[in-house]
Amino acid sequence: MTASAAASPFADIRRLAADLPAPGVFVPPADGGRLAAISAWLTAWTGRTPPSVNRPVVALYAGARQGIGPRGYARDRLEAIAAGGASVSRMAGSQGAGLEAFDLAIDRPTPDARQKASMSEKECAATMAFGMEALAKQPDLLIPGVIAAEAHRDAAAVALALLGGEASDWAIGEVAADVAAAVERARGEGDLTDPLEVLRQLGGRETAAVAGAILAARVQKIPVLLDGYAATAAAAVLHAIDPDLVAHAVAAHVGGAGHARLLAALGKPPLVSLDIEDEEGVGGVSALALVRLACEVR
């Protein structure tokens, strides 16, 4: 490692990613079906036989981007969750899941990614570290997701930068053109062969926080249910560093075509298909119900 690399704000993140506990031994049963496979996955990462989910936590990270979506969108959603009026609030309650919603400086939106990098290295690394705070509740299953207007834009841009193809592979309509423009701008300014550079250039704060939460869960061997396209994009950044960083993660659900393509690239078939665009934990909590049923499979 060069002196400049060691001094990088990402240095601690890279060290953490390079020093992982051994992965869980996950051998899906040959004839037990998908529920038995989920049961085996939980046992592999929690060490409990039979498996159980006693302290699931939904961690939602709220971010905002300049000029994208309705003004005040993230603030309105945070207030709805705090008041217990959001769908995810009721659904999490019905599943006995904790619900944490984090405000990632939504009153100070990140720049339009077509014009400027989303974050500096320092801010990106700090936001990843902040995302790790979801593990303070000591969950035995983590469901990370985002609250952000049109979160699929950032997810598609991250996917395009990491995996290539055409913007239309990852987004549709006018959004695809915006995604292409953002990635083209980022390629001219940074080294997009570095997944963390992709994250800071094109992911919002919410994407960085989810990536941090997923990484912290891997260090603590806590299974993760990925809630939607944005969380999958965060996982894709870690996967590009080392596939073992997301070995503990399962896709909760699948939404649009870009999300489906990204899950296929990561080798993570979804537990359910709900066609949700603005996810905000709903898909993850829906899949939690299936995971709980899987705990009863022997």
N, C-alpha and C positions, 0 to 999 in steps of 0.2 A: 504493500500500500504506500502510495506517495505521501509526502508531508501534507500536501494540499488536500488529499482525500481524507487523511486522518483528521484534519481540521474542519472538514465539512460538517454543517449542521446535521447531515444525514448519518454521520459516523456511528452514533449510538444506535440508530435504527438498524444499520447494517450489522453491527456487532450482535444485537439481539437476535436478528434473523439468522445469524450464523451459529448461534449457540442454543440449539433447541433440544428439549428432552426427546427421547426415543418416541417414534410415533406409536399410536395404538395399533395392535394387531387386529386388523379388520378382515375377516374371511367370511363373505356372504354365504349363507347356506345354499347348497345346490338346489334344493327342492322346497325351500320354505317360503318363497315368494318375497315380495317387497317388504311386507311388515316384518318378516324374520330378518331381512337384511338391515332394516332400521334398528331393530333390537340388537343385532350384532355390532353395529356401528356405535351405539350408545355404550354397550359393554366394553368395547375396545378402548374408548376414550375416558370413561368414568371409572372403569375397573369394577363396576358393580354387576353381579349376577344373582338374580335377574336384574335387568336395568330398571332405573326409575328416574323420573324427572321431578325433583322436589322444589327447586328454586329457579325456575326459568325467569329470565329478565329480557324484556324488550328494550333496546337502547336506540332511541331515535335522535339523529343529529340534524339540527335545523341550520340551513345556510341560505344565503341569498346572493344573487349575481346581478350586476348592473344591467338594467334594461331588459331583463328576462322575466316574463310572467307578470301577474297582477301586483301592483304596489302593495306591500304589507302582507303578502301571502303567508310567508313563514310565521310572522307574528300572529296572524289570525289563527293559524293551525295550532301554534303553541298554546294560545289562550283556550282554544276548544279542548285540547287535551287536558290542560290544567283544570278546566271546569268539569271534566268527565263527560263532555258531550260528543267527543269524536268516536267514530266506530271502533278504533283500536283501543280506546279506553274501556269501552264496554266489553269488547271481545277478550282483552287481556284479563279483565276481572273475572269473566266466566271461566277462564282457563287457569286461574290462580297464578297468573304471571305478574311479576313486577314490571312497572312501566316507568322508564326514565326518558325525559326529553331534554336535550341540551341545546342551548342557544349559542351558536358559533358566530357571535358578533354580527347578527343579521341586520343591525342598523348601520353596519359598515360593509356593504356588499363587496364581493370580489369583482375584479374587472371583467368586462366582456372578453372571453377567451379568444375572440377573433382579433382583438386589438393588443392584448397584453397578457403575460403570464398570470395565472390565477393567484399565485403566492410566491414569495421568496423561499429559498431553501429553509431559512430559519423559521418562517411562519409555518411552512408545510410540516417540518419535523416537530414543531411545538404542537401543532394541531393533531398530528398522529399520537403524540404523547398524551394529549388531552383526551383523545378517544379511548385510551386505555383505562380511563377512570371508570368506565362501565363495569370493570371487573372488581371494583371496590365493594360491590354488593355481594360478592362471592356467589355468583350464579353457578348452577350446574348445567345450564344450557343457555347460550346467549343468542339473541335474535337481533342483529344490528340492521338498521335501516336509516333512511333519510327523510327529512322534510324539506323540500325545495321545489320551487316552481319549475316545471318542465325538467325534472332531474334526468330524464332520458337523454337530454342533449349532452351533458357532460359524460354520461356513461358511454354514449356512442362515440364521442371524440376519443376517450381513453381506449376504447376497443379498437378503433381505427388505427391509432398510433401504435398500439401494442401488436396487433395482429394483421394489419394491412387490409388489402382489398379495396373496395370502393366505399365511399361514404354511404351510398344507398344500401350497402349490405347491413349497416348498423342503424340507420335512421331513414325516415321516409319524408317525401315532400320537401318543403322549404327548409326543414330542419337539417336534412342531409347536406344542403349547400352551406349552411352555417357551420356544420361539423367539419366539412372539408376545408373551409376557410380557416377555422381555428387550428386545425392540425397543420395546414400549410404554413401558417404564421409561426407555430411552435417549432416546426422543423428548421426554420431559418434562424431560430434564436437559441436552440438547445440541442443536446444530444439525446434524441429520443430512443436510442438503444439502451438507455438507462431507465428502467421502469419508474424509479423515483422521480426522475426528471419529467417523465410523462405525467405523473401524478401532480407535480407542482405546476406544470404548465397548463394542464387541461382539466384537472379535477377541481371541484369546489372544495371548500373547507369540509363540507359534510362527507365527501368521498375520502379525504385524508383521515378524518376522524374514524370512519368505519374501518379503513385499512389498519389503523392503529389498534382498534378494538379486536379485530380478527387476529392480528399478530399476538397481542397479549393473551388472548384465549388459547392460541396454539402453545405459547410458552407454558401456560398453566394446564394444558391438556383438557380444556373445556370444549365440548362439542358446540358447533355453531350452525344455526339455520340462517342462510342468506336470504334477506327479504328484498327480492326484486333486482331490477336492472342495475341500479346505482350501487347496491351492495356487491353485486356480482362483478361490476367493474373494479371496485376496490379490491376484491379478491383476485381479480385478474392481474393487478399490479404485483401483488405478492407472489402469485403463481409464476409470473415472468422472472422474478428473482430466483425462486426455487419452488417447484411444485409441492414440496413437502410442507411449505408454509400454510397451505390450505387443505392439507390432508384430513383435518378435523371438521371441515365444513361440508355441509350438504345444502343443495338448493331447495328452498322452501316451495317456490312456485315459479311459474314462467308467465311472462306477459306477452309482449309483441315479438315480431320476427327477429329483431336485433338481439333482444334478450335471449331468445331461444338459440340463436347462432353462437352467442358468447358462452352459454352454458355447455353447448356441444363442444366448443373448443377447449373448455376446461375439463370435459369429461364428467359433468355433474348433472345427471338427469333430475328434473324437478319432482318433488313429491306430489304436487297438485298443479293444475293449470287453471288459472282464474282470470286471465286477460286483464289484469289490473295495470293501469298506467301510473297513477299517483298512489304509490304503494302505502307508505307511511305505516308500516307494521302489520297491515291487514293480512297480507299474504303469509307472512311469517307466523302470525298467531293462528291462522287457519291450518297451517301445516303442523303446528304444535299439537293440535287435537289429534292428528294422525299419529304423531310420535308417541303421544300418551297411550293410544290404543296399541301401538307396537310393543310397548313395555309389557303387555299382557301375553305376548306370544312367547311360547317356550319351544 
